[in-house]
Amino acid sequence: MIKNDIWITKMATEGMILPFEPQLVRKHQHDSVLQPVISYGLSSYGYDIRLSPAEFRIFRHIPGTVVDPKNFNPENLEQTQLHTDNSGKYFILPAHSYGLGVALEKLEVPANITVICIGKSSYARCGIIANLTPAEAAWRGHLTLEFSNSSSADCRIYANEGVVQLLFLEGEPCATSYDDRKGKYQDQAEVVTLARI
């Protein structure tokens, strides 16, 4: 069953989402002026998390190399600059490229819940595809988020604003949670976490 705003709020007060915004924020204060933002916070059946300004990395081609998930070369990812203007703080994801960011919010998923991370329509309409990413039962940390720019134009991805929505799915208790099996992505910090085996 998908969990609603009442349940999400209750669990957030117990530490499931930190920091937690109890309503959907569409504007926030910037230099004494309310400015529109890509929404974040609590919705009816989900929670829109924000992109952290801490870092964003873009895949780059290194001649003679192949990206290998079993032997990932960090040199294939290039740190990109955080820009700021009157619209806010943002990273630029070049046309036809792929980038990794990290969630601002820290999650602590209950043992009977799996979280699915899906893209927001504001970005989808600009050609940005957020990979469907799970956070399994009893997973903790800051999600590493994956984005593909399928358009032929460079695109901004705003930090401190909504970037993906989390859906919370309840199931019967599992025999072995992510924490029980000491999952390789447990307790991720607010930095991009590279592929591991």
N, C-alpha and C positions, 0 to 999 in steps of 0.2 A: 504494500500500500504506500502511496506517495504521502508524505507528511505535510501538514498545513502550517500556516503562520503561527497558530496558537502553540503547537508542539515545538516549532523552531525557536520561538521566543523563550519558552520554558527551558529548553535544552541550552540555549545560549546563555541564560542566567547561571547555568551550571558549568559553563566554560567551553561549550562546543564550538563557538565562534568568537574570536577575540581579535580586534575590537568588534563589537556588535552594534549595528544601526537598526533600531526597532521599527523603522518605517522606510519606505522607498524615498530616497533623496534624489530630487531632480534639479535642485539649485543649491549652491553653497556660497558662503561669504568669501569674497576675494577683494582685498583692498577696500573694505566698507561697501562693496557692491554685491548684490545677489547675482550670480552668474549661472547660466544653465550648465549642467554636467550630464554626462552619460550616466543614467541612473544606477544607484547602488543601494544595498540594504534589503530589508525584508519585503517580500511580495507574498501573494496569496498562497502559493505552493512552492516557494523556493527562496533563495537568498542570492542576490547579485553581489559577488565579491569584486574587489578593486585590484588593479594592477599596481604593484609596488614600484616606487621610483628607484629602488635599490639597484636594479640592473636589468638590462635587456640585451640579449645576444642574438646575432644573426649568422646563419650559416654562410660560409664563403668557400669558394672552390680553391683548393690548393692543388695545382697541377701534379699529377702522378699519385694522388691519394684518393681513397674511397672511404666514405663514412662507414664505419664498422661498429654496430651496437655492442659487439663482444670485445672490442678493443678501441674504445672511443678516443679520438685525438682531440683534446680541447682546443688545439689551434684551428680546428674547423669552425669554431664559433668565435665571432668577433664582437667585442663589447661595443655597444652603440651609445651615442651621446644622448643625455636627457636635455631636451630643449624646453624653454619657457617663453611664453608670450601672453597676451591678454586672454587667450582662450584657456590657458592652463599649462601644465607640464606634460610633455609628450615625448615618445620615441618615434622615429620614422622607420617603417618597415618598407623597404624598397619593393618595387613591382616584381612579381614572380619570385618572391623569396620566402624564406621560412625563418621564424624567430622564436626564441624562448624567453619568457618572462617569469615572474614569480608573484604569487598572490600576496597582497598586503595582510589579509586576515590569516590568522593561525587557526587550524581546525583540530578538533579532538573528536573523532567519529565514534559514536556509541557502538558496542559490540554486535547489535542486531540491525545495524543500518549500513547500507552502501550508498555512497554519494556519487551522482553522475554530474559531470561538469559539461555544460553545453554553451554554445556561442550566443551572443546577444544580437538581435536583429539590426541594431544601429550599425554594428560592424559588418554583419553579413551583407547588408545593402551597399557596402563600400568594397566588397570583394574579400573581406577578411574572414577566413574560416578558422574557428577555434576547434582544435581536435577534441573529440569526445574523450574525456579522461575520467576514470573512476578513482574514488578514494574508498578503499575497502573497509570492512568492519574493523574497528579499533585502530584505524590509521591516525597518526598525529603529525602535524607539521604545517608548513607553508607549501601549497601546491606549486609545482613547476607547471607553467602554462605554455601551450604550443600553439603558434599561429602561422597560417599560410596566407600570403597575399596573392590571391588568384587574379587580381586585376592587372592592367597594364600601366597603372599609375602608382607612385609611391603613396603610402597612406600613414596617417598619424594613428598612434595608439596611445591614449591618454593615461597617464599615471594618476593615482589617487581617485580614479573614477571607475564606474562599473565596466567590467570587461567580459565576464562570463557569469552564467547563472548556475547555482548548485541546486540539484533536486535530491531530496532525501527519501530513499526507498527502504521501508521496513520489511524484514523477512523473519522467518523462524530463526531462533538462535543457531549459529553455525558451530560445528565441532571444533574448528580451528580458525581463530581470527588472524588478521594481519600481524597484530602484536604478538600473538602466541607463536607464530612461525618465524618471528624476527625478520619481517620483510625488509628488503634492501633499501627501501625509500622511507623508512620510518624516521620520524623526528627531523624532517628537512628544515633547515634554517631559511631565512628570508633571502636566499640567493638561488640562482639557477642551478639545479642539480642535473648533472650529466647522466647519460645512459650508463647503467651498471648491469653486470650479470652476476 
